[in-house]
Amino acid sequence: MRKNLTVKQSVFIVELLSNGGNKVQAALRAYNTTSYKTASKIADSNCNNQLIRDKIERELADHNINAETIATLISEGLGARLTAYDETIKSYRQLEYPDYNVRHKFLSTVIDILGLRPAGR
């Protein structure tokens, strides 16, 4: 097993951390490909690579981002509610209705983090 990251793997990590965690986008940039299918396969492979996962974890820890912080943010995201502009107060306000689009994105992220997504999806 390789003990050092390749240059492309290092760029992948930088891109992943700077784009908010979009692994396919990170692979598209790091591996200089325009194929989303190829980038998706590379991204999945990289995210299953223990060396890369360890480096990402160290980078997050260096910025005081730990499991508790992530869990709090995800919990908030899973409770997202719709926001609408209110003409009477000339400002945005949260509605009592769930924002399923945002909640779905957060749930998808949790599934990816925990490795629960079936292969090929």
VOBA-1610 file (N, C-alpha, C; in pm, whole numbers, padded with zeros to 5 digits, always signed):
BEGIN
Met+00083-00118+00000Met+00000+00000+00000Met+00088+00125+00000Arg+00050+00221-00076Arg+00122+00348-00090Arg+00118+00424+00042Lys+00232+00487+00079Lys+00240+00560+00205Lys+00227+00710+00189Asn+00241+00760+00066Asn+00231+00903+00040Asn+00121+00929-00062Leu+00063+01046-00051Leu-00039+01086-00148Leu+00027+01128-00278Thr-00042+01102-00388Thr+00005+01154-00517Thr-00029+01303-00522Val+00030+01372-00619Val+00000+01514-00636Val-00149+01532-00664Lys-00206+01446-00749Lys-00348+01459-00784Lys-00437+01431-00663Gln-00398+01336-00579Gln-00476+01309-00459Gln-00471+01429-00363Ser-00355+01491-00353Ser-00342+01610-00268Ser-00428+01724-00321Val-00427+01743-00453Val-00510+01848-00513Val-00657+01814-00491Phe-00693+01687-00503Phe-00831+01643-00478Phe-00876+01685-00338Ile-00791+01664-00239Ile-00824+01698-00101Ile-00844+01849-00086Val-00753+01926-00144Val-00764+02073-00136Val-00894+02118-00202Glu-00923+02064-00319Glu-01046+02101-00391Glu-01170+02061-00311Leu-01168+01941-00255Leu-01281+01890-00178Leu-01311+01979-00058Leu-01206+02018+00013Leu-01224+02100+00133Leu-01261+02244+00098Ser-01221+02289-00020Ser-01249+02429-00055Ser-01384+02446-00125Asn-01442+02336-00175Asn-01569+02351-00247Asn-01690+02306-00165Gly-01671+02283-00039Gly-01783+02246+00046Gly-01812+02096+00049Gly-01720+02015-00001Gly-01735+01871+00006Gly-01791+01803-00117Asn-01795+01873-00230Asn-01844+01812-00354Asn-01732+01728-00415Lys-01738+01597-00391Lys-01628+01511-00431Lys-01614+01495-00582Val-01724+01496-00656Val-01717+01484-00802Val-01653+01609-00861Gln-01693+01725-00811Gln-01635+01851-00858Gln-01486+01854-00828Ala-01446+01805-00711Ala-01305+01801-00674Ala-01227+01710-00768Ala-01285+01596-00803Ala-01217+01504-00895Ala-01208+01563-01036Leu-01312+01631-01080Leu-01308+01696-01212Leu-01190+01792-01221Arg-01167+01867-01116Arg-01059+01966-01118Arg-00922+01901-01096Ala-00913+01811-01001Ala-00783+01752-00967Ala-00731+01658-01074Tyr-00819+01589-01140Tyr-00776+01488-01237Tyr-00794+01534-01381Asn-00826+01663-01398Asn-00833+01724-01531Asn-00917+01640-01629Thr-01036+01606-01586Thr-01128+01532-01671Thr-01257+01612-01686Thr-01327+01588-01795Thr-01456+01655-01815Thr-01571+01555-01805Ser-01537+01429-01782Ser-01637+01323-01772Ser-01686+01310-01627Tyr-01813+01338-01606Tyr-01869+01325-01472Tyr-01867+01180-01425Lys-01886+01087-01518Lys-01884+00945-01482Lys-01745+00904-01433Thr-01643+00947-01506Thr-01505+00917-01465Thr-01473+00984-01332Ala-01511+01112-01320Ala-01485+01186-01197Ala-01556+01122-01078Ser-01677+01073-01099Ser-01751+01008-00992Ser-01681+00882-00943Lys-01629+00804-01038Lys-01557+00681-01001Lys-01427+00714-00927Ile-01356+00815-00975Ile-01233+00858-00908Ile-01264+00908-00768Ala-01369+00990-00757Ala-01408+01046-00628Ala-01444+00937-00528Asp-01522+00839-00572Asp-01559+00728-00483Asp-01435+00651-00439Ser-01346+00625-00533Ser-01222+00554-00502Ser-01138+00633-00401Asn-01126+00762-00425Asn-01047+00846-00334Asn-01110+00850-00195Cys-01240+00860-00188Cys-01307+00870-00058Cys-01305+00738+00018Asn-01276+00630-00050Asn-01261+00500+00016Asn-01115+00470+00050Asn-01024+00555+00008Asn-00882+00539+00033Asn-00850+00587+00174Gln-00801+00499+00259Gln-00777+00532+00399Gln-00675+00644+00415Leu-00572+00646+00330Leu-00471+00750+00337Leu-00533+00888+00312Ile-00622+00896+00215Ile-00691+01021+00184Ile-00787+01059+00296Arg-00860+00961+00346Arg-00954+00988+00455Arg-00880+01041+00579Asp-00765+00981+00608Asp-00685+01026+00723Asp-00637+01170+00705Lys-00592+01202+00584Lys-00544+01338+00556Lys-00658+01439+00568Ile-00775+01405+00517Ile-00891+01494+00528Ile-00926+01516+00675Glu-00923+01409+00753Glu-00954+01419+00895Glu-00854+01509+00967Arg-00725+01496+00932Arg-00623+01583+00993Arg-00644+01729+00954Glu-00677+01752+00827Glu-00700+01889+00780Glu-00819+01951+00853Leu-00924+01874+00869Leu-01042+01925+00940Leu-01008+01954+01086Ala-00932+01864+01149Ala-00894+01884+01289Ala-00807+02009+01304Asp-00721+02036+01206Asp-00637+02156+01210Asp-00721+02284+01209His-00843+02275+01157His-00932+02390+01151His-01045+02380+01255Asn-01021+02296+01358Asn-01116+02277+01467Asn-01253+02230+01420Ile-01254+02151+01316Ile-01379+02090+01270Ile-01374+01944+01311Asn-01458+01908+01407Asn-01458+01772+01458Asn-01595+01708+01440Ala-01608+01588+01488Ala-01733+01513+01471Ala-01851+01587+01536Glu-01828+01649+01649Glu-01936+01720+01718Glu-01983+01841+01636Thr-01889+01915+01580Thr-01923+02030+01497Thr-02002+01986+01374Ile-01955+01881+01310Ile-02021+01830+01191Ile-02161+01779+01225Ala-02173+01707+01337Ala-02303+01654+01378Ala-02402+01768+01404Thr-02355+01876+01466Thr-02442+01990+01493Thr-02490+02054+01363Leu-02397+02074+01270Leu-02433+02136+01142Leu-02530+02048+01063Ile-02505+01918+01064Ile-02593+01826+00992Ile-02732+01824+01057Ser-02735+01825+01189Ser-02863+01827+01259Ser-02943+01952+01223Glu-02874+02065+01217Glu-02942+02189+01178Glu-02993+02179+01034Gly-02912+02121+00946Gly-02952+02107+00806Gly-03071+02014+00789Leu-03076+01908+00870Leu-03186+01813+00861Leu-03316+01873+00915Gly-03305+01985+00988Gly-03423+02053+01039Gly-03458+02179+00960Ala-03399+02193+00842Ala-03418+02315+00762Ala-03566+02339+00731Arg-03601+02468+00734Arg-03737+02508+00700Arg-03732+02606+00583Leu-03840+02615+00511Leu-03847+02707+00397Leu-03833+02851+00444Thr-03771+02931+00358Thr-03756+03073+00383Thr-03826+03148+00270Ala-03895+03255+00304Ala-03966+03334+00203Ala-03953+03482+00236Tyr-03959+03561+00132Tyr-03953+03706+00150Tyr-04091+03756+00191Asp-04095+03831+00297Asp-04220+03885+00348Asp-04226+04033+00313Glu-04316+04069+00224Glu-04330+04207+00177Glu-04366+04303+00290Thr-04442+04256+00387Thr-04487+04347+00493Thr-04371+04394+00581Ile-04275+04307+00604Ile-04160+04346+00688Ile-04033+04371+00605Lys-04045+04352+00474Lys-03933+04376+00381Lys-03809+04297+00421Ser-03830+04171+00453Ser-03720+04085+00495Ser-03758+03939+00475Tyr-03659+03853+00483Tyr-03685+03710+00474Tyr-03721+03656+00612Arg-03806+03553+00612Arg-03840+03488+00739Arg-03858+03339+00713Gln-03834+03263+00818Gln-03852+03118+00807Gln-03999+03084+00819Leu-04041+02991+00735Leu-04178+02943+00741Leu-04183+02819+00829Glu-04302+02775+00861Glu-04316+02656+00946Glu-04303+02526+00865Tyr-04289+02538+00734Tyr-04285+02420+00647Tyr-04142+02371+00626Pro-04123+02240+00627Pro-03989+02185+00605Pro-03937+02218+00464Asp-03806+02239+00453Asp-03741+02257+00323Asp-03681+02123+00285Tyr-03760+02042+00216Tyr-03719+01905+00184Tyr-03598+01901+00091Asn-03582+02001+00005Asn-03467+02004-00084Asn-03336+02014-00004Val-03332+02106+00089Val-03213+02122+00173Val-03194+02000+00262Arg-03302+01950+00320Arg-03291+01832+00406Arg-03238+01712+00328His-03281+01697+00204His-03235+01586+00122His-03084+01596+00098Lys-03035+01717+00072Lys-02891+01735+00050Lys-02812+01698+00174Phe-02860+01739+00290Phe-02790+01706+00414Phe-02795+01555+00441Leu-02908+01494+00418Leu-02921+01349+00438Leu-02829+01273+00342Ser-02822+01318+00219Ser-02732+01257+00121Ser-02586+01266+00168Thr-02551+01381+00226Thr-02415+01399+00278Thr-02389+01302+00392Val-02485+01285+00482Val-02470+01191+00593Val-02451+01049+00540Ile-02529+01012+00442Ile-02518+00878+00383Ile-02379+00857+00325Asp-02326+00959+00256Asp-02192+00950+00199Asp-02085+00941+00308Ile-02098+01024+00411Ile-02000+01023+00520Ile-01996+00886+00588Leu-02112+00828+00609Leu-02118+00699+00677Leu-02094+00580+00583Gly-02082+00608+00454Gly-02056+00501+00358Gly-02175+00409+00338Leu-02296+00462+00351Leu-02416+00380+00341Leu-02476+00374+00201Arg-02421+00451+00107Arg-02476+00452-00029Arg-02433+00323-00101Pro-02528+00252-00161Pro-02493+00130-00233Pro-02397+00161-00349Ala-02310+00068-00379Ala-02213+00085-00487Ala-02286+00112-00619Gly-02229+00203-00698Gly-02286+00232-00829Gly-02395+00337-00827Arg-02416+00403-00715Arg-02522+00506-00707Arg-02464+00639-00675
//
